Amino acid sequence: MSEYELDPLPYEYDALEPHISEQVLTWHHDTHHQGYVNGWNSAEETLEANRESGDVSSSAGAIRDVTHNSSGHILHDLFWQNMSPEGGDEPSGALAAAIQEDFGSYDAWKAEFEAAAKDASGWALLVYDSFSNQLRNVVVDGHDNGAIWGGHPILALDVWEHSYYHDYGPARGDFIDAFFEVVDWEEPADRYEHAVELFE
């Protein structure tokens, strides 16, 4: 059985200050994200043991735990990669063109994404919908409620309270604004082009 591990952040814990504090990144990465990795591994161990024993009485719960914790791990990993100390610009290239095509303008996309982030009980995502061959904003509650089948995440914003409350209190909108100061659009752009290539 594969064991999943928490990768280190792609930058120092204080690299995103003043937008996201060193303390929040430390708690968020080392405690919250690690918890999803641990939960995923534990659920996989339960499923493996159940398959060996033939007793599947706890398997449905373990399958749900895999879904929840793997989604938490994958989205957090994407969230870290979507940001950098050099971030803050607007997208360019093929991703910028696709945003223009699918939303009318960058500003229209951003307004819709921000609305999703303010409403979500978990995540706001920009995904490439391989079924419709277009970009979509998605509101995801928890880690996996509201995800779209065939949707490949391009950009992820974590709006669970642990991601911002220490720095911004209840002012989630201020945190959303701060996120755009550290978005590194090169990473989502590469992810978008790779997703499109898979389905051409």
C-alpha positions in Angstrom: 0.0 0.0 0.0 1.3 3.5 -0.9 1.8 5.8 2.1 1.1 9.4 1.4 3.4 12.1 2.8 3.2 15.8 3.4 5.6 17.7 1.2 7.3 20.8 2.6 6.0 24.2 1.6 7.6 25.5 -1.7 8.8 28.6 0.2 9.6 29.6 3.8 6.9 29.9 6.4 7.2 33.7 6.5 7.5 34.2 2.7 3.9 35.3 2.2 3.9 38.0 4.9 2.2 40.4 5.4 -0.6 38.8 3.4 -0.5 35.4 5.2 1.5 35.2 8.5 4.2 32.8 9.4 2.1 31.6 12.3 -0.9 30.8 10.0 1.2 28.9 7.5 2.8 26.9 10.2 -0.4 25.9 11.8 -2.2 25.4 8.5 0.5 23.3 6.8 2.0 21.4 9.7 -1.2 20.7 11.7 -4.2 20.9 9.4 -2.7 19.6 6.2 -0.8 16.9 8.0 -4.1 15.8 9.6 -5.5 15.1 6.1 -2.5 13.1 5.1 -2.7 11.0 8.3 -6.4 10.5 7.8 -6.0 9.3 4.3 -3.3 6.8 5.3 -5.4 5.6 8.2 -8.4 5.0 5.9 -6.4 3.2 3.3 -5.0 0.9 6.1 -8.6 0.1 7.2 -9.7 -0.7 3.7 -6.6 -3.0 3.1 -7.2 -4.8 6.4 -10.9 -5.2 5.5 -10.1 -6.7 2.1 -7.7 -9.2 3.7 -10.2 -10.2 6.4 -13.3 -10.2 4.3 -15.1 -8.1 6.9 -16.3 -5.0 5.1 -18.6 -3.7 7.9 -16.4 -0.5 8.3 -15.5 -0.1 4.6 -18.1 2.4 3.6 -17.0 4.8 6.3 -13.4 4.3 5.4 -14.2 5.0 1.7 -15.8 8.3 2.8 -12.7 9.0 4.8 -10.5 8.4 1.8 -12.6 10.8 -0.3 -12.6 13.5 2.4 -9.0 13.3 3.4 -7.5 12.7 0.0 -9.4 15.8 -1.3 -8.2 17.8 1.6 -4.6 16.7 0.9 -4.8 17.3 -2.9 -6.5 20.8 -2.6 -4.1 22.0 0.1 -1.1 20.9 -2.0 -2.6 22.9 -4.9 -3.2 25.9 -2.6 0.4 26.0 -1.6 1.7 25.7 -5.1 -0.7 28.4 -6.4 1.0 31.0 -4.2 4.5 32.5 -4.1 6.3 35.6 -2.7 6.6 36.8 -6.4 2.9 36.4 -7.0 0.2 39.1 -7.5 0.0 39.7 -11.2 -2.7 38.7 -13.6 -2.7 35.5 -15.8 -1.2 35.6 -19.3 -1.0 33.3 -22.3 -3.5 30.5 -22.9 -5.0 30.7 -19.4 -5.7 34.4 -19.8 -7.3 33.8 -23.2 -9.5 31.0 -21.8 -10.6 33.3 -18.9 -11.5 36.0 -21.5 -13.4 33.5 -23.6 -15.3 31.7 -20.8 -16.0 34.7 -18.5 -15.9 37.7 -20.7 -12.9 39.3 -18.9 -10.5 38.8 -16.1 -12.4 41.2 -13.9 -15.7 39.3 -14.5 -14.0 36.0 -13.7 -12.4 37.5 -10.5 -15.7 38.9 -9.3 -17.4 35.5 -9.7 -14.5 33.7 -8.1 -14.6 36.1 -5.1 -18.4 35.5 -4.8 -17.7 31.8 -4.7 -15.0 32.2 -2.0 -17.2 34.4 0.2 -20.0 31.8 0.1 -18.0 28.5 0.3 -17.7 26.4 3.5 -14.4 25.1 2.3 -12.9 26.1 -1.0 -13.3 28.2 -4.1 -11.8 26.6 -7.2 -11.2 27.5 -10.8 -11.4 24.2 -12.7 -11.0 23.1 -16.2 -14.2 21.2 -17.1 -13.1 18.5 -19.5 -16.7 17.5 -20.3 -17.7 21.0 -21.5 -14.1 22.1 -22.5 -14.3 25.3 -20.5 -13.2 26.9 -17.3 -15.6 27.1 -14.4 -15.6 28.5 -10.9 -16.8 26.0 -8.3 -18.0 26.3 -4.7 -16.8 23.3 -2.7 -18.0 22.8 0.9 -15.8 20.7 3.0 -13.3 19.2 0.6 -15.5 17.2 -1.7 -19.1 18.5 -1.6 -19.8 20.4 -4.8 -16.9 19.2 -6.9 -17.7 18.8 -10.6 -17.1 15.4 -12.3 -14.4 15.9 -14.9 -13.3 19.1 -13.3 -9.5 19.5 -13.0 -8.6 22.1 -10.4 -6.4 25.0 -11.8 -6.6 27.4 -8.9 -7.6 26.8 -5.3 -8.4 29.2 -2.4 -8.9 27.7 1.0 -11.5 29.7 2.9 -11.9 27.4 6.0 -11.5 29.7 9.0 -8.2 28.2 10.0 -6.7 29.7 6.8 -7.4 33.3 7.7 -9.1 33.9 11.1 -5.8 34.5 13.0 -4.7 37.1 10.6 -8.0 38.7 9.5 -10.7 37.7 12.1 -14.1 37.5 10.5 -13.1 39.7 7.5 -12.9 36.9 5.0 -13.1 39.4 2.1 -9.8 41.0 3.2 -8.2 37.5 3.2 -9.6 36.9 -0.3 -8.1 40.3 -1.4 -4.7 39.3 0.2 -4.8 35.9 -1.7 -4.7 37.8 -5.0 -1.5 39.6 -3.8 0.4 36.2 -3.7 -1.2 34.2 -6.5 1.6 32.9 -8.8 -0.2 32.6 -12.1 2.6 30.7 -13.8 1.6 27.5 -11.8 -2.1 27.6 -12.6 -1.3 28.4 -16.3 0.9 25.4 -16.5 -1.7 23.2 -14.8 -4.4 24.5 -17.2 -2.3 23.8 -20.4 -1.5 20.3 -19.1 -5.2 19.6 -18.4 -6.3 20.8 -21.9 -3.6 18.6 -23.5 -5.0 15.5 -21.8 -8.3 15.9 -23.5 -7.4 17.2 -27.0 
